Amino acid sequence: IKRVLASLSGTQGELLIEANELGHSLPTGDYGYHEVVIILTLEDEWGNTVADKVMSLFVETDTALKPGEKRTIAFSLADPDAKGHLLRARVIKTSFDRRQQIILAETRYRIKTKYP
């Protein structure tokens, strides 16, 4: 997580995704279903989901990360009651029906303040 700004209206920021040390695209493959899902979850102090956002990367739609590529993804999560306490980002390889999931990367960012 590159940058996070929390306020009474929500949490905004940038997530940096890097396909380093892979030697191939993320996701990769010539045949079958290839999707990597990026899930951002804003949680309250008890671990309940306040807001979330799901984004997908596909080989077929040319949104896959190339080998060695760094991509910054801007995000905004609504948090009208300013309950957000922890931001969690996960990168997951998933199956077509999303029943099988492999966590490729995960990071957490504690929201330190809610007011400017």
C-alpha positions as CSV (number, residue, x, y, z in Angstrom):
1,I,0.0,0.0,0.0
2,K,1.7,3.1,-1.2
3,R,-0.4,5.9,0.2
4,V,-3.5,6.2,2.3
5,L,-5.6,9.3,3.3
6,A,-8.5,8.7,5.7
7,S,-11.2,11.3,6.3
8,L,-14.8,11.5,7.5
9,S,-16.0,10.9,3.9
10,G,-13.8,7.8,3.4
11,T,-10.4,6.2,2.8
12,Q,-8.5,6.9,-0.4
13,G,-5.1,6.0,-1.6
14,E,-2.8,4.1,-3.9
15,L,-1.9,0.5,-4.1
16,L,1.4,-0.5,-5.8
17,I,1.4,-3.9,-7.4
18,E,4.7,-5.3,-8.7
19,A,5.3,-8.4,-10.8
20,N,9.0,-8.7,-9.9
21,E,10.9,-11.9,-9.7
22,L,8.2,-13.8,-11.6
23,G,9.6,-14.2,-15.0
24,H,6.1,-14.2,-16.5
25,S,2.9,-12.1,-16.5
26,L,0.5,-12.0,-13.6
27,P,-1.8,-13.8,-14.3
28,T,-0.2,-16.0,-17.0
29,G,-1.2,-18.7,-19.4
30,D,-2.3,-19.5,-22.9
31,Y,-5.3,-21.9,-22.2
32,G,-8.1,-21.9,-19.7
33,Y,-9.2,-19.2,-17.2
34,H,-6.6,-16.9,-15.8
35,E,-7.7,-14.2,-13.3
36,V,-6.0,-12.5,-10.5
37,V,-8.3,-10.6,-8.1
38,I,-7.2,-7.6,-6.0
39,I,-9.4,-7.2,-2.9
40,L,-9.2,-4.1,-0.7
41,T,-11.1,-4.4,2.6
42,L,-11.6,-1.6,5.1
43,E,-12.2,-3.1,8.5
44,D,-13.4,-1.6,11.8
45,E,-11.5,-2.2,15.1
46,W,-13.4,-5.5,15.6
47,G,-12.5,-6.9,12.1
48,N,-15.9,-6.3,10.5
49,T,-15.9,-5.1,6.9
50,V,-16.8,-1.4,6.6
51,A,-16.2,-1.2,2.8
52,D,-14.5,-3.3,0.1
53,K,-13.5,-3.1,-3.5
54,V,-12.7,-5.9,-5.9
55,M,-10.6,-5.5,-9.1
56,S,-9.5,-8.1,-11.6
57,L,-6.5,-8.7,-13.8
58,F,-6.9,-10.9,-16.9
59,V,-4.6,-12.1,-19.7
60,E,-7.5,-12.0,-22.1
61,T,-8.3,-8.3,-21.5
62,D,-4.7,-7.2,-21.5
63,T,-4.9,-6.0,-17.9
64,A,-2.3,-8.6,-16.7
65,L,1.0,-7.2,-15.3
66,K,4.0,-7.8,-17.5
67,P,7.2,-9.3,-16.0
68,G,8.9,-6.7,-13.9
69,E,6.0,-4.2,-14.3
70,K,5.0,-1.9,-11.4
71,R,1.4,-0.5,-11.5
72,T,-0.1,2.0,-9.1
73,I,-3.9,1.5,-8.6
74,A,-5.9,4.4,-7.1
75,F,-8.8,3.5,-4.8
76,S,-11.5,5.1,-2.8
77,L,-13.6,3.4,-0.2
78,A,-16.7,5.0,1.3
79,D,-16.6,5.3,5.1
80,P,-19.3,7.8,6.1
81,D,-19.2,6.9,9.8
82,A,-15.4,7.0,9.9
83,K,-15.2,3.4,11.4
84,G,-12.3,2.3,9.2
85,H,-9.4,1.1,11.4
86,L,-7.4,-1.3,9.1
87,L,-7.0,-1.5,5.4
88,R,-6.2,-5.0,4.0
89,A,-5.0,-5.6,0.4
90,R,-4.9,-9.2,-1.0
91,V,-3.8,-10.4,-4.4
92,I,-5.5,-13.8,-5.1
93,K,-5.3,-16.3,-8.0
94,T,-8.8,-17.6,-8.5
95,S,-10.8,-20.2,-10.5
96,F,-13.6,-19.4,-12.9
97,D,-16.3,-20.0,-10.2
98,R,-14.0,-18.3,-7.5
99,R,-14.3,-21.4,-5.3
100,Q,-10.6,-22.1,-5.4
101,Q,-8.4,-19.2,-4.2
102,I,-4.7,-19.0,-3.7
103,I,-3.4,-15.9,-1.8
104,L,-0.4,-14.6,-3.7
105,A,0.3,-11.5,-1.5
106,E,-1.3,-9.7,1.4
107,T,-0.6,-6.5,3.3
108,R,-2.2,-4.5,6.0
109,Y,-2.2,-0.8,6.8
110,R,-3.4,0.6,10.1
111,I,-5.5,3.8,9.7
112,K,-3.8,6.1,12.2
113,T,-6.1,9.1,12.1
114,K,-9.5,9.9,10.8
115,Y,-9.3,13.7,10.8
116,P,-7.0,16.1,9.1
